[in-house]
Amino acid sequence: DSEFRFDGTFRSPFETTESVKTDESMTSAIHLYHKTFVAAHIMMFQIGFILFEWGASRRKCSESAMVKHPIMLTICSLTTVVFGFGLAYGDPHILGSKYFFVWGIVADQDNKELPFDLPILTLCTLSVSTLAISALNERQGFGTQIAYGLIISFLVPLVTAWTFGKGYLAKLYLQDESACLSVHFVAGICALMGCFFI
C-alpha cells in the first residue's frame, strides 16, 4: 500500500529504493544547476547596476561610481566569508555558531548543496549594498558609502538566516520567493533610511 511522506508526497508501492536514489540525485543535480544559473544571473545584474549608476551620475561623480563596485564586491566577499555565511546558515539560526570563515561547509554531510549557497549569498549582499548606496549617489562621500556597505553586509545575512537559513520566519512558513524579503525589502529599507538621514 502507499505511504504518506512528511513533505506531502506519496510513496507508491511500486517505487523501489533505486528509483528513489535516482530521483534524489536528479533533484540534487537540478538544484545545483539552478543555483549556478542564479549566481551567474545575479552577477550580470551587477554590470547593469554599474552602467545605470554611471549613466545616472554627473561626470565628476561617474568615476567614483565605477570604482565603488569592485571595492564593494571585495568587501561583500570578505564579510560573507568571515561572518556572513555563519550568521545566515549556522546553528542556532539567529547568531550562528558554525560556518564562520566558511569552516566546515564542504564537510557537512547533511546539506551537500550548502557550498553553492556561498556565492549566491555574497552576490545578494552585493546587490543589496549596491541598490541601497545607489539611492544615495552624489549625496555622500566615498568613505560613507563603504561604511554603509559594511553595515548592510551585516544585515543581509541576519535576514537571510530568518528566511532561507531555517530561522523563525521559515518556521512560520514564510516563502521568500526570489529573495523578495532578504534582498529587495532590505535594500529598499536601507535606501529609505539613508535618504532619511541625509
N, C-alpha and C positions, 0 to 999 in steps of 0.2 A: 504494500500500500504506500501512498505518497506521504511525505514527511514535510511539515511546515518548518521553514528556516526562520531565524531571527530577523534577517534582512527583508522579510516579506515575500520571499520566493518559495516555490515548492520544489521538492526533490522528487523526481519521477522514480518509480520502482525499476525502470529500465536504465537509469543513469548509473554508470559504473564509476569506480574510483579514477580510472584513467581518463575518462571524459571530463571529470571534474578538474583534474590536474591540467588537462589541455585547455579547458575553459579559463582556468585561473592564469595560466601562462599567457594566453592570448589577451586576456583583460589587462594583465600587467604590461604587456608589450604596447597595447593601445594607450594606456596611461602614460608610459614613458615617452611615446611619440607625441602625445598631446602636450606634455609638459615641455618637451624640447621645442615644439612649434610655438607654444605660448611665450617661452623665453625669447625666441627669435623675433616674434611679433612685437613684444614689448621693446626690444632693442631697436626695432625700426621706428617705433614711436618716438624714441629719443632723437632721432635725426629730424623728425618733423618738429619736435619741440625746439630744437636748436634753430632750425630755419625760421620758424614762426617768430621766436623771440628776437632773432637777428633782424628780421624784416619789420617787426613792430617797434624796434628801438630807433632812437635818433642815431646819427652816425657816430657821435662821440661815445655813445654807450654800447654800440653794437659789438665792439671788440671785447668788452668785459662779458657780454653775453656768450660769446664764442669760447672764452677762456673758462668761464664758470662751469660749464657742463662736464668737461673732463675731470676737473677738480672735484665736482660733486659725485661723479662716478667713483673716484678713488675713495672719497670719504664714506660713501654709502657701502662700498665693498668692504672696507676695513671695519666699519661699525657692525655690519651684518655678520662678518666672520668672528669678530671679537665677542660681541654680546647679543646681537640681534637674533641670531638663529636659536640661541639658548633661551632667550625670552619668549620667542614665538612657539617653539616646538618642544622645549624641555619640560620636565615634570618637576614640581606641580606647574599648572598652566597659567599662573599669574606672574610669578617671578621664577622662571625655570632654574633648575639646579644642575642640568646637564646640557651638553652640546655647546658649551662656551668654547670659543676658539675652534668651533666645529669638531671638537674632540668626541669621537665615538659614533659619528653618524654613519660611517661606512660599515662598522662592525655591528650595528643594530640589526638584529635578525627579525625583529617584529615588524619593521617597516622598511623594506628594501628600496622603496621609492623616495625615501627621505633625502638622499643626496641630491636628487633632482629638484627639490624644493629650494635649495640654496640660491641658484641663480635667479629663480623667479622672485624670491623674497628680496634679493639685492636690487633687482630691476624695478620691483614695485616700490621699494623705498626710494629709489632714484626718481621714479615718476612722481611720487607724492612731493618730494623735495622740489623737483623742477616745476610742478604745477603751482605750488604754494609760493615759491620765490618769484616765479614769472609774474604773479599778480602784483608784486612789489617792484617790478622792473623800473629802473631810473629813479626810484624814490629812496633808496638806501645805499650805503657803501658796500664794498666787496666783503669786508670783514663781517658785517651784519648778515649778509647772505650766507656765509659759511657757518656762522653761529646758528642761524635759523635752520640750516640744513642738518646740523648736529642734533638739535632738539627734535626735529622731525624724524631723524634716524633712530631715536629712542622711542618715539610714539608709535610708529608703524608696526614694529614687532609686538608691542603690547596689544594693539587692536587685532593683529593677526592671531595672537595667542587666544584671544577671546572668541574668534570666529573659526579660523582654519585649524588652530592648534588644539582643538578639543577643549576649549575653555568654557566658561559659563554660558555664553551666548550660543555656542554649538550644542550644549546640553539642553538649552531651551528650544532646540530645533530650528535655529536661525539658518537659513540657506543664503550664504553670501555669494550670490551669482555674479560672476565677472568681477569679483573683488569690489563690489559697489560700496560696501561699508569700509573695508580696510584700506582702500586706495582712494576712491573718488570722494567719499564723505569726509575722510580725514584731510585730504588735500583742500577741499572747499572750506572746512572749518579753520584750518591753519592759515589759508589765504585771507579769510574774513578777519581772523584775529590780528594778522599782520597789518591789514588795512585799518583796522580799528586803532591800533597803537600808533600808526603813522598819523 
